[in-house]
């Protein structure tokens, strides 16, 4: 940590600050990771699991990193052999995937 940052923290705490977490700031709120976009992405992936992250991001008009977070965290999916699939397959899905080749 640089000395200037240390001095800044010392000043803040000597003025009465008690928390080290960031305070709320003004600025543009995140709008890409909405329930509406999650539903759209779920539908797109269900229709064609072989689409690339880039092509899905272009369809929904959001950045690729946000799309990756939606796919992995919100939809609980991961990439398997160029397909987006649920992380935990049901027994029926496992059987179907074995015989689909």
TIFIDREN-116867 format. One record per residue (C-alpha): residue number from 1; residue in three letters; chain; x, y negated, z. Coordinates in steps of 0.25 Angstrom, whole numbers, plus 2048, in hexadecimal, padded with zeros to 3 digits. Each point is the difference from the previous one (the first is absolute). Layout:
PT/n/res/chain/u/v/w
PT/NUM/ALA/A/X/Y/Z
...
***
This chain:
PT/n/res/chain/u/v/w
PT/1/UNK/A/800/800/800
PT/2/UNK/A/805/7F2/7FC
PT/3/UNK/A/803/7F6/80B
PT/4/UNK/A/7F6/7F6/7FA
PT/5/UNK/A/7F5/80B/802
PT/6/UNK/A/804/802/80E
PT/7/UNK/A/7FF/7F1/803
PT/8/UNK/A/7F3/800/7FA
PT/9/UNK/A/7FA/80B/808
PT/10/UNK/A/807/7FA/80D
PT/11/UNK/A/7F9/7F3/7FD
PT/12/UNK/A/7F2/807/7FD
PT/13/UNK/A/801/807/80D
PT/14/UNK/A/804/7F5/808
PT/15/UNK/A/7F4/7F8/7FB
PT/16/UNK/A/7F7/80B/806
PT/17/UNK/A/7FF/80A/7F5
PT/18/UNK/A/7FD/80E/806
PT/19/UNK/A/7FF/80A/7F4
PT/20/UNK/A/80A/804/7F6
PT/21/UNK/A/7F5/804/7F5
PT/22/UNK/A/7FD/7F6/7F5
PT/23/UNK/A/7F5/7F7/802
PT/24/UNK/A/7F5/7FE/7F5
PT/25/UNK/A/804/7F8/7F4
PT/26/UNK/A/7F9/7F9/7F6
PT/27/UNK/A/801/805/7F2
PT/28/UNK/A/7F9/809/7F6
PT/29/UNK/A/7FA/80C/805
PT/30/UNK/A/802/80E/7FA
PT/31/UNK/A/7F5/802/7F7
PT/32/UNK/A/804/80C/7F8
PT/33/UNK/A/7FE/80B/80A
PT/34/UNK/A/7F1/7FF/801
PT/35/UNK/A/7F5/80A/802
PT/36/UNK/A/7FC/7FD/7F2
PT/37/UNK/A/80D/803/7F9
PT/38/UNK/A/802/80C/808
PT/39/UNK/A/7F2/805/7FB
PT/40/UNK/A/805/7FD/7F2
PT/41/UNK/A/80D/807/801
PT/42/UNK/A/7FA/80C/806
PT/43/UNK/A/7F6/801/7F4
PT/44/UNK/A/80B/7FE/7F6
PT/45/UNK/A/809/80A/806
PT/46/UNK/A/7F4/80A/800
PT/47/UNK/A/7FE/7FE/7F2
PT/48/UNK/A/80E/802/7FB
PT/49/UNK/A/80B/805/80A
PT/50/UNK/A/80B/7FF/7F6
PT/51/UNK/A/800/7F1/7FF
PT/52/UNK/A/80C/7F8/804
PT/53/UNK/A/801/7F6/80C
PT/54/UNK/A/803/7F5/7F5
PT/55/UNK/A/7F4/803/7F8
PT/56/UNK/A/7F6/801/80C
PT/57/UNK/A/806/7F3/805
PT/58/UNK/A/7FE/7F9/7F3
PT/59/UNK/A/7F1/805/800
PT/60/UNK/A/7FD/7FB/80E
PT/61/UNK/A/809/7F4/7FE
PT/62/UNK/A/809/802/80D
PT/63/UNK/A/80E/802/802
PT/64/UNK/A/806/80E/800
PT/65/UNK/A/805/7FF/80F
PT/66/UNK/A/7F2/7FD/805
PT/67/UNK/A/7FB/80B/7F7
PT/68/UNK/A/80A/80A/806
PT/69/UNK/A/7FC/7FC/80E
PT/70/UNK/A/7F1/802/7FC
PT/71/UNK/A/803/80E/7FA
PT/72/UNK/A/808/805/80B
PT/73/UNK/A/7FA/7F9/80D
PT/74/UNK/A/7F2/7FD/7FD
PT/75/UNK/A/7FD/80C/7F6
PT/76/UNK/A/80A/80A/807
PT/77/UNK/A/805/804/7F3
PT/78/UNK/A/80E/804/7FB
PT/79/UNK/A/806/802/7F2
PT/80/UNK/A/802/80F/7FC
PT/81/UNK/A/805/803/7F2
PT/82/UNK/A/7FB/7F3/7FA
PT/83/UNK/A/7F2/801/806
PT/84/UNK/A/7FB/7F9/80C
PT/85/UNK/A/7F9/80A/80A
PT/86/UNK/A/7FB/800/80E
PT/87/UNK/A/80B/803/80A
PT/88/UNK/A/7F8/80C/806
PT/89/UNK/A/7F9/808/7F6
PT/90/UNK/A/7F4/809/803
PT/91/UNK/A/801/80F/7FE
PT/92/UNK/A/7F7/7FE/7F3
PT/93/UNK/A/809/7F5/7FB
PT/94/UNK/A/80C/809/802
PT/95/UNK/A/7FA/80B/7F9
PT/96/UNK/A/7FC/7F7/7F4
PT/97/UNK/A/80E/7FA/7FF
PT/98/UNK/A/806/80E/800
PT/99/UNK/A/7F7/805/7F4
PT/100/UNK/A/800/7F3/7F8
PT/101/UNK/A/80D/803/7F9
***
